[in-house]
Amino acid sequence: MESEQKSAVDRKQDHILLAFDSATGIQTLDTRFEYDPVHAVHPKEGELWPAQMAGVSLNYPVWISSMTGGTARAATINQNLARLCGEYKLGMGLGSCRKIIDQPEFLPDFQVRKWLGDQALFANLGLAQIEQWILSGKVHLIGEIIKMTEANGLIIHLNPLQEFMQAEGDRFQNPPIDSIKKILDDFDFPLIVKEVGQGMGPKSMEALLNLPLEAIEFGAYGGTNFALLELMRDHPEKMERFKPLANVGHTAEEMVKMVNDYKSKHSVHCKNLIISGGVQHFLDAYYLMEISKMPSIFGMASAFLKYAMVSYESLQSFFEDQMKGLLLSKAILTIKS
């Protein structure tokens, strides 16, 4: 009883000391939400938010976006991410798997199925590589990558700006939509198409929504910008000359509204959205999923990568806090009309 009284006294003392420091000006208000403390109930311990991807059940609407492979730290990073997906029943996309063919010694970096269990796992290839294999009659290598990684399907990442800015970059010879349709015709595994930091405009989104894709992943403007990243790797003069191009694109909110507008007038063949790019935390994720008129989950890359590089325990703690915040948001917040 004495310790409880001491705890209460300490808490009240903290309240007095922190009252002024915790004052918030109205400019900090998040105006996206209506807050309802009258009807709210705290989420139960262990509460889930079920979702699906490629016919696989997820406990939470979370996609661990494509990361890395073929570097000194890649194996540990991918293992930590796969352990998280296996333990909490999430979906995961691998980093670019081209290296498996070029340098087979790096295959173990991508073999995460043993930690992931039966959860959805997608291999990942860039459009430029796929186009090259189509033109050279080597498209069968895609099927080999799916087998070697034990993946459920394939992510094709579209990155024309990144390729242009990259000193070692490739050049697209045909419109990417042609290559995407070719893969849909040649293979029967699920396909996801994503951008890598610029997002996509209405014409691109409409074309993809009309294809029988498992999902479109946004890779929207506002998160890691791989076009800018490549410029930062290059000579300062190139950075100065081409940086304006790295600043074009579309935000995740803009892209959700594009999809909603199109879906209100047309039928859509794509099954899901993976909302990624500029999703900094659970409130962003909750808002974007709630305003979406298509089945949606959210992806974060750099946020998870930051903790996966430290330790599994660090990643686990971050993820659990994000899910607590997501579920609490669902309980107490609605979207302003």
N, C-alpha and C positions, 0 to 999 in steps of 0.2 A: 504493500500500500504506500509505504514511504517513497519507494522508487517511482511509483506512478505519479505521486504528487510532485516529486522532483522533476520528472519528465514534463509535466504540465507547466511547472514554473519556468523551466528552461525554454519551452516552446513559446510561452507568453513573452519572455524576455527577448527571444529572437524576433518575435513579431514587432516589438517596440523598436529594436535596433535597425530592422530592415524596412520599416514602414516607408520611410522617405526614399530609400534607394529603389524600392519596388514600384514606385509611382510610374504610371504609363501615360504618355501623351496620346491624344486622339490620333496622331499621325501613325501610330504603331498598330492601329486596329486592322484586323483582317476582315475586310468588308465582303468576303465571298459567302459568309455563313449567317444563318439565324441560330441563335443559341437558346436552347430550351432546358433550363435547369429544373423546371416544374415536373416534367414527366420522365426525366432521365433515370435510368437504372444503370449502375456500374456493370461493365461486362463481367461475366463469371470467369473464374480462374480456368484457364484452358479452353476458353471459348474459341471457336473457329469461324472462318469466313470461307466456305467452300467455293471452289471454282473448278474449271476443267480446261485442259489443253491437249489436243491430239488424242482424245478419248481417255486421258489419264486424269484421275481426280487429284486436285490440289487442296491442301488444308487452308491455304490463304491465297489471295489473288496476286501472287508475287512471281515474277520472272527474273531470275538472275541473268542479266544481259551478258552477251558474249564478252569474254575477257581476253585471255592470253594463252600462249603456248610457245615452246621453243626458246625460252629464256631461262636463266639460272634459277629464278624464283617461281617460274610458272607452275611446276609440279605441285609445290606446296600451296600456292594460291588456289589452283583448281581443286586440289584435294579438300581444302577448307570449305570452298563454296559447295562442292558436291556433298560433303558431310552435312552441311546445313540443309541442302535440298532433301537429302535422304531422311534426316531426322524430323524435319518440319513439313515434309511432303510438298515441295515446291517444284517449279520447272526451271530448266537451265539450258542456256545456249553456250556452246564452246567458243573459244576464240578461233580465228581463221585456221582452217585445217589443211591448207595448201602444203604446209611444211611436212605433213605426214608423207606426202608423195615425194617431195624434193629431198627430204632428209628423214628417212624412216626411223633413225635413232631417237627422234623426238616423240614417237608415238606414245610412249608411256605417259607423257604430259597430258594427253587427251583421253586416256583410258580411265575414266572416272566412274564407270558403271558400278564397280564394286562398293563405292561409297554412296552412290545415288539410289541404289535399289531399283525399284520399278518406276521411278518418277520419269517424267518427260524430259528427254535429252535430245538436243538438236545439234548436229554438226553445222559448220559454218564455212562458206566460201564466198570470196568476192566475185562480183559480176565479171570483172576482167578475166579472172582465171577460168571461169565457166565458159566465157565466150571463146577463149583460146582453145580449150579442150573440145568445144563443139566444132570449131573450124578445122582442128587437126585430127578429128575422128577419135578423140580420147575421152569422150563423155562417159564411158564406162568407169573411169576413175572415180567419178562421184559415187557410184554404187559401192565401190571398194572402200571409200572413206566411211560411208554409212555402216558397212559391215565391221570395219576395224574399230570404230568408236562405239559400236553397239547402239547407234542413235535411232531415235524414233522417226526423225525427219531431218530436213535441211533448212538452214537459214541462208538466203542469198543477200549479201549486203551490197547496197548500191552506194557508190562513193566517187562519183565523177570528179568532184572538187578535190577530194583527198588525193586521188590518183594524179590529177593535174599538178597539184602543189608538191607532191612527193618527188624528190630527185630521182628515185628509182621507179617511179610510177609507170603504169601501163596506160594505153589509150584505147578507149572503146571504139570498135569499128562498126557496130550495128546498134540500133536502139535497144536498150536493156529489156524492154517488153518482149522483144522477139526471143531472146535467150530464156527468159522466164517461161514463156509459153512452150518452148522446146523442152525444158525440164519437166513441166507438167505433163507433156505428151509422152515423154520417154520413161518416166518413173511414176510409181504409184504411192510413194511415201509422202507424208504431209510436208508442205512447203510454207515457210515464213519468208517474207521480204521485208528488209529494214533499210533505213538510212543510217548515217553514222555521225550525225551532229548538226545537219542543216534542216532535217525534216523534209517534207514534200508538199508541193502545192496542189491545188484542186485537180488539175489535169492528170497528174500522176496518181493521186489518190483514187480518182474515179476509175482509171484504167485498172488499178489493182483490185478495187472493190468488185469489179466485174469478173475477176478470175476466181477459181475454186481454191483459194489459198486457205491454209489453216489460220494464218493471222498476218496482219501487217503490223510490224513494229515501227514506231514513229522515228526513234533516234532524232528527236526534234531539236531545234535551236534552243540553247539555254543550258545544255549540259556540256560534256566533253565535245569539243569541236575539232575533229580530226584534220580538217583542212588547215585550221590555224596551227594545230600541233605540228603538222608537216612543215609549215612555213617557219616555225620556231626552230626546227632542226636544220634549216638551210641557211644560206648566206643572208646577212642583215639586209642587203639591197633587195633581195627577192621578197623578203618579209614586207619591206616598205612598199614595194610596187604592187603586190598582189593581195595584201591584207583586206582591202575593201571587199573582195569577193568572198572572203571567209565570213563576212558579216551579213550575208544574205541567208534567207531561209524562212522557216515557219515554226512557231512555238507549238507546244503540245496542246494548249487550249485552243489555238487557232485551228489545229488539225482535227480535234474532236468536233468542233463546230462545222468544219467542212463535211465530215462524215455524216453528222446529224442532218445537215441540210440536204445532202445527196440522198440519204436513206429515206427521208420524208417524201421523196418524189420518185424514187426508183427502187427496184429490187436489188439486193446485194448478194453476191455469191461467196464472198469472203466470210469466214466464220467468226473471227475474233479480232480484237485490237490488243496490242501490247503497247501501253502508253509509256513512253520513255523519252528522255531528253529534257533536262531541266526539272525533273521530279526530285526535289531536294529532300523531302521528308513525307511522313504519312499524311499530313494535311493536304499537300499538293495532290498526292495519290487519291485520297478520298474525294476531293473536289472533282478531279478529272474523271474518275470512274462514275461518279454520281451523275454528272451531266452527260455522259455518253449514252447514246441510244442503241449502241451495239454491245454485246458481251465483251467486257474489258477486264484486263488485269494490268498491273503496272510493273515496270522494270526500272531498276537503278543499277548503274554500272560502277561509277567511281566511288559512290558512297559505300557499297559493299567491298570494293577492292581495297579501300583505305584500311578497313578492319581485317580483311582476309590476309593482308600482308603482315599483320602483327601476330595474330594467333587465332586459333579456332574459338577460344573462349571470348576473345574480344569481339569477333564477328557474331557469335551467338548472343552476347549481351546486347549488342547494337540491334540485332534483328528482333529480339524479344521486346525491346522497348518500342521499336517501330510498330510492331503488331499491337501492343497495348494501346498505343496512341491511335492507331487506325480504328480499332474496335471501340474505343471511347468516343472518337469522332462520330462514328456511326450511331452511337447511342444518344449523343447530346446535340448534334448539329444537323441542320438541313440547309440545302442550298437556297440562297436568296433568288427569288424569281426576277 
